[in-house]
């Protein structure tokens, strides 16, 4: 049995209009990306990318999108993303573009990158804030993200330790 390898593209929807991100739906975004691939790469691109293409995660508040496609054709998807200049949903047309943040082989690597990316963004916000209340809220967010990452690292170590102990018992 052959395993199909995928690539995961972590993208950010960038728009001046905040209503653009709030009106995001995975079905609409997936259709828009498929149409763009067909327009840019023709029928070959549309056929090759439609096989394993899916929108795996979508956060409308942050504008983060996780796309899955086949490993052989992820470059076709990446090359078509800059040609998306608007998002059309429910009769409204919002100007926007997709910024590719990371390309990974697993969802887990994309999640780890997203944690590091969000932490950097929070530190940039911390440097730019003017109010003391904002500063405290951002500092709490940064420390909370650090604590969550340390807990996940500890869980990984305990999971690996349990497996090693089970192997030693056998």
C-alpha positions in Angstrom: 0.0 0.0 0.0 1.4 3.4 -1.0 1.1 6.4 1.2 0.3 9.7 -0.5 2.5 12.5 0.7 1.1 15.9 1.2 2.4 19.4 1.8 0.7 21.9 4.1 0.8 25.6 3.2 0.2 28.0 6.1 -1.1 31.3 4.7 -2.4 34.5 6.0 -5.2 36.5 4.4 -4.2 40.1 4.4 -6.8 42.8 3.8 -7.5 46.4 4.8 -11.2 45.6 5.3 -11.8 43.7 8.6 -15.1 42.4 7.1 -13.1 40.4 4.6 -11.7 38.0 7.2 -14.9 37.7 9.1 -16.7 36.6 5.9 -14.2 33.8 5.2 -15.6 30.3 4.7 -13.4 27.3 3.8 -15.7 26.3 1.0 -15.5 29.7 -0.7 -11.8 30.0 -0.2 -11.1 26.5 -1.6 -13.2 27.3 -4.6 -11.4 30.6 -5.2 -8.0 28.9 -5.0 -9.2 26.1 -7.4 -10.5 28.7 -9.9 -7.2 30.7 -9.6 -5.1 27.6 -10.3 -7.3 26.8 -13.3 -6.9 30.3 -14.6 -3.1 30.4 -14.1 -2.1 26.8 -14.9 -5.0 25.7 -17.2 -6.7 22.3 -17.1 -3.5 20.4 -16.2 -3.0 22.5 -13.1 -6.7 22.3 -12.1 -6.7 18.5 -12.5 -3.5 17.9 -10.7 -4.2 20.1 -7.7 -7.8 19.1 -7.3 -7.0 15.5 -6.3 -5.6 16.1 -2.9 -6.4 19.8 -2.3 -8.3 20.8 0.8 -8.6 23.7 3.2 -7.7 22.0 6.5 -7.9 24.9 8.9 -9.4 28.4 8.7 -9.4 31.0 11.5 -11.6 33.9 10.4 -10.5 36.1 13.3 -6.7 35.9 12.6 -7.0 35.2 8.9 -4.8 32.1 9.1 -5.5 29.4 6.5 -3.9 25.9 6.3 -4.1 24.3 2.9 -3.3 20.7 2.0 -2.2 19.5 -1.4 -0.2 16.7 -2.9 3.6 16.9 -2.6 4.2 16.7 -6.3 2.0 19.7 -7.1 2.4 22.1 -4.1 4.5 24.5 -6.3 1.5 24.9 -8.6 -0.6 26.0 -5.6 2.1 28.3 -4.3 2.6 30.0 -7.7 -1.2 30.6 -8.0 -1.7 32.2 -4.6 -0.3 35.7 -5.6 -2.9 35.9 -8.3 -5.7 36.0 -5.7 -6.6 39.7 -5.4 -10.1 39.6 -4.0 -12.4 37.5 -2.0 -16.0 37.3 -3.1 -18.7 36.1 -0.6 -22.4 36.7 -0.4 -22.4 39.2 -3.2 -19.6 41.3 -1.7 -16.1 41.7 -3.1 -13.3 42.4 -0.7 -9.7 43.2 -1.9 -7.2 41.0 -0.3 -4.2 38.8 -0.9 -2.7 35.6 0.5 0.7 35.7 2.2 2.4 32.3 2.4 4.0 32.0 5.9 5.3 28.4 5.9 5.3 25.2 3.8 5.6 22.0 5.9 5.3 18.3 5.5 2.9 17.8 8.5 0.3 19.8 10.3 2.4 19.6 13.5 5.3 21.5 12.0 2.9 24.1 10.7 1.4 24.4 14.2 4.9 24.8 15.8 5.7 27.5 13.2 2.5 29.3 13.9 3.2 29.4 17.6 6.6 31.0 17.0 5.1 33.4 14.4 2.4 34.5 16.8 4.9 35.0 19.6 7.0 37.2 17.4 3.9 39.2 16.4 3.0 39.7 20.0 6.5 40.9 20.8 6.3 43.4 18.0 2.9 44.6 19.4 4.5 44.8 22.8 7.1 47.2 21.5 4.6 49.4 19.7 1.9 49.7 22.4 1.5 53.0 24.3 -1.0 52.1 27.0 0.0 50.3 30.2 -3.1 48.1 30.2 -2.4 47.0 26.6 1.2 46.2 27.6 0.1 44.0 30.5 -2.5 42.1 28.4 0.2 41.4 25.7 2.7 40.3 28.3 0.1 37.8 29.7 -0.4 36.4 26.2 3.3 36.0 25.6 3.8 34.2 29.0 0.7 32.1 28.4 2.1 30.9 25.0 5.5 30.1 26.6 3.8 28.1 29.3 1.7 26.2 26.8 4.8 25.3 24.7 6.7 24.1 27.7 3.8 21.9 28.7 3.6 20.4 25.3 7.3 19.7 25.3 7.0 18.0 28.7 4.1 15.9 27.4 6.2 14.8 24.4 9.0 13.8 26.8 6.7 11.9 29.0 5.1 10.2 26.0 8.5 9.1 24.7 9.6 8.0 28.1 6.5 5.8 28.5 7.1 4.2 25.1 10.8 3.5 25.9 9.8 1.9 29.3 7.3 -0.3 27.5 9.9 -1.4 25.0 12.4 -2.1 27.8 9.8 -4.3 29.5 9.3 -6.4 26.3 
